[in-house]
Amino acid sequence: MRLRDLLNKLRWDPKFKNKILKITYIHRGAPNDTQQITTDKINRICSSYFTYTNSASEEVVIPYHRIITVIDEATGEVLWVKRRCSSYST
């Protein structure tokens, strides 16, 4: 499944309505050069990126190519992993 399709399911598919997913993405300068957010923070899902509002009330743009994994918070199931990072450990 494409990443954008998965994120859109959260917004439009009733089966995914209450799911909270954890997204790990590349963020240079952060510990281990990664950062995590949960999908309930997402504002917009666009063709090549999504946006969320950070704790300083700033809109942050995250291009899809920076996303490493998407994990179901409740079950720990890995729903999506970047192909080059298939050995990524959570």
Backbone as CSV, one residue per row, in Angstrom:
resi,resn,N_x,N_y,N_z,CA_x,CA_y,CA_z,C_x,C_y,C_z
1,MET,0.835,-1.170,0.000,0.000,0.000,0.000,0.887,1.243,0.000
2,ARG,0.522,2.215,-0.794,1.259,3.482,-0.810,0.998,4.247,0.476
3,LEU,1.996,4.990,0.892,1.913,5.750,2.135,0.749,6.738,2.122
4,ARG,0.601,7.468,1.057,-0.489,8.454,0.974,-1.845,7.776,1.099
5,ASP,-1.999,6.614,0.485,-3.262,5.873,0.591,-3.550,5.498,2.038
6,LEU,-2.522,5.051,2.757,-2.687,4.692,4.157,-3.123,5.903,4.980
7,LEU,-2.478,7.039,4.779,-2.836,8.246,5.525,-4.247,8.724,5.188
8,ASN,-4.634,8.612,3.926,-5.992,9.003,3.540,-7.046,8.090,4.164
9,LYS,-6.725,6.816,4.353,-7.658,5.909,5.010,-8.011,6.409,6.409
10,LEU,-7.040,6.991,7.089,-7.296,7.529,8.424,-8.371,8.608,8.400
11,ARG,-8.376,9.356,7.338,-9.323,10.460,7.224,-10.688,10.027,6.683
12,TRP,-10.721,9.038,5.784,-11.958,8.741,5.064,-12.558,7.366,5.336
13,ASP,-11.788,6.388,5.752,-12.296,5.024,5.939,-12.821,4.873,7.370
14,PRO,-14.122,4.539,7.523,-14.703,4.411,8.873,-13.980,3.386,9.752
15,LYS,-13.391,2.342,9.166,-12.667,1.338,9.954,-11.413,1.916,10.603
16,PHE,-10.877,2.980,10.035,-9.658,3.600,10.549,-9.942,4.850,11.379
17,LYS,-11.213,5.193,11.545,-11.601,6.469,12.146,-10.930,6.747,13.495
18,ASN,-10.868,5.783,14.377,-10.319,6.021,15.711,-8.899,5.504,15.896
19,LYS,-8.263,5.076,14.818,-6.887,4.570,14.927,-5.903,5.723,15.074
20,ILE,-4.954,5.524,15.947,-3.845,6.468,16.100,-2.589,5.723,15.661
21,LEU,-1.911,6.275,14.667,-0.691,5.676,14.170,0.484,6.560,14.538
22,LYS,1.626,5.935,14.752,2.853,6.661,15.071,3.727,6.692,13.823
23,ILE,4.104,7.890,13.417,4.944,8.078,12.241,6.344,8.456,12.706
24,THR,7.330,7.711,12.236,8.732,8.045,12.489,9.286,8.600,11.187
25,TYR,9.932,9.761,11.269,10.471,10.374,10.064,11.860,10.951,10.324
26,ILE,12.593,11.165,9.246,13.943,11.717,9.316,13.850,13.193,9.674
27,HIS,14.578,13.566,10.722,14.624,14.957,11.175,16.056,15.254,11.603
28,ARG,16.830,15.830,10.695,18.247,16.087,10.954,18.423,16.965,12.191
29,GLY,19.322,16.556,13.051,19.604,17.308,14.256,18.889,16.782,15.485
30,ALA,17.841,16.008,15.291,17.141,15.382,16.423,17.945,14.156,16.857
31,PRO,17.722,13.659,18.065,18.415,12.432,18.476,18.189,11.308,17.456
32,ASN,19.256,10.663,17.049,19.228,9.605,16.018,18.702,10.102,14.669
33,ASP,18.659,11.404,14.489,18.152,12.025,13.249,16.727,11.603,12.913
34,THR,15.946,11.243,13.919,14.543,10.887,13.688,13.652,11.598,14.698
35,GLN,12.390,11.721,14.325,11.383,12.273,15.212,10.101,11.495,14.989
36,GLN,9.210,11.510,15.980,7.944,10.791,15.861,6.781,11.731,16.168
37,ILE,5.694,11.512,15.439,4.438,12.190,15.750,3.328,11.162,15.611
38,THR,2.169,11.480,16.117,1.010,10.615,15.930,0.095,11.243,14.886
39,THR,-0.642,10.378,14.200,-1.447,10.840,13.076,-2.603,11.751,13.485
40,ASP,-2.976,11.772,14.755,-4.038,12.690,15.164,-3.581,14.150,15.093
41,LYS,-2.298,14.385,14.895,-1.761,15.747,14.776,-1.740,16.254,13.323
42,ILE,-2.016,15.373,12.370,-1.955,15.745,10.951,-3.086,16.703,10.603
43,ASN,-2.716,17.782,9.887,-3.704,18.759,9.418,-4.130,18.492,7.979
44,ARG,-3.142,18.339,7.105,-3.426,18.163,5.674,-2.613,17.003,5.122
45,ILE,-3.231,16.258,4.196,-2.554,15.188,3.468,-2.552,15.607,2.005
46,CYS,-1.371,15.851,1.469,-1.232,16.346,0.102,-0.564,15.278,-0.765
47,SER,-0.313,15.602,-2.018,0.203,14.589,-2.943,1.607,14.112,-2.596
48,SER,2.462,14.968,-2.041,3.831,14.544,-1.761,4.285,14.848,-0.327
49,TYR,3.367,15.322,0.509,3.703,15.649,1.889,2.442,15.711,2.748
50,PHE,2.643,15.764,4.068,1.550,16.085,4.976,2.023,17.197,5.889
51,THR,1.074,17.845,6.565,1.431,18.904,7.502,0.843,18.590,8.867
52,TYR,1.512,19.106,9.895,0.990,19.041,11.250,1.396,20.316,11.975
53,THR,0.748,20.588,13.095,1.071,21.757,13.897,1.896,21.300,15.088
54,ASN,3.076,21.900,15.253,3.958,21.493,16.353,3.560,22.198,17.659
55,SER,4.312,21.957,18.710,3.977,22.503,20.027,4.113,24.024,20.090
56,ALA,4.834,24.618,19.139,4.964,26.070,19.072,3.904,26.686,18.155
57,SER,2.881,25.895,17.805,1.775,26.325,16.932,2.233,26.702,15.525
58,GLU,3.335,26.093,15.062,3.834,26.312,13.710,3.445,25.126,12.835
59,GLU,3.074,25.430,11.596,2.764,24.345,10.668,4.071,23.765,10.137
60,VAL,4.209,22.436,10.223,5.409,21.733,9.780,5.039,20.876,8.573
61,VAL,5.854,20.940,7.532,5.642,20.160,6.315,6.599,18.970,6.346
62,ILE,6.052,17.762,6.198,6.862,16.542,6.168,6.670,15.861,4.816
63,PRO,7.677,15.888,3.947,7.584,15.181,2.669,7.560,13.665,2.915
64,TYR,6.811,12.952,2.106,6.693,11.501,2.281,8.038,10.784,2.204
65,HIS,8.975,11.303,1.420,10.263,10.599,1.282,11.060,10.595,2.587
66,ARG,10.676,11.390,3.572,11.372,11.404,4.863,10.773,10.433,5.877
67,ILE,9.635,9.840,5.556,8.985,8.939,6.502,9.673,7.575,6.473
68,ILE,9.921,7.039,7.674,10.609,5.754,7.814,9.610,4.637,8.109
69,THR,8.754,4.838,9.115,7.761,3.814,9.465,6.445,4.442,9.885
70,VAL,5.387,3.633,9.765,4.070,3.962,10.307,3.631,2.744,11.106
71,ILE,3.366,2.959,12.395,3.050,1.862,13.308,1.726,2.132,14.007
72,ASP,0.893,1.103,14.126,-0.360,1.198,14.877,-0.012,1.297,16.356
73,GLU,-0.378,2.393,17.003,-0.042,2.616,18.417,-0.642,1.542,19.320
74,ALA,-1.864,1.116,19.026,-2.561,0.168,19.903,-1.968,-1.233,19.853
75,THR,-1.586,-1.687,18.662,-1.147,-3.074,18.505,0.355,-3.231,18.316
76,GLY,1.028,-2.153,17.945,2.452,-2.234,17.648,2.742,-2.766,16.251
77,GLU,1.702,-3.021,15.483,1.860,-3.561,14.126,2.470,-2.508,13.200
78,VAL,3.492,-2.919,12.454,4.098,-2.041,11.463,3.209,-2.083,10.222
79,LEU,2.613,-0.938,9.888,1.704,-0.869,8.743,2.399,-0.446,7.466
80,TRP,3.507,0.268,7.618,4.255,0.720,6.449,5.699,0.934,6.873
81,VAL,6.630,0.547,6.017,8.051,0.790,6.270,8.704,1.175,4.944
82,LYS,9.588,2.150,5.015,10.311,2.588,3.824,11.140,1.415,3.305
83,ARG,11.087,1.164,2.027,11.764,0.004,1.439,13.239,-0.074,1.800
84,ARG,13.957,1.025,1.721,15.395,1.014,2.029,15.651,0.726,3.499
85,CYS,14.625,0.887,4.338,14.800,0.716,5.791,14.059,-0.502,6.289
86,SER,13.928,-1.528,5.474,13.133,-2.685,5.870,13.689,-3.378,7.113
87,SER,14.932,-3.115,7.450,15.499,-3.717,8.660,15.401,-2.777,9.856
88,TYR,14.674,-1.666,9.706,14.528,-0.690,10.784,13.873,-1.351,11.986
89,SER,14.426,-1.139,13.165,13.834,-1.708,14.366,13.093,-0.637,15.134
90,THR,11.957,-0.974,15.666,11.128,-0.004,16.363,11.391,-0.004,17.846
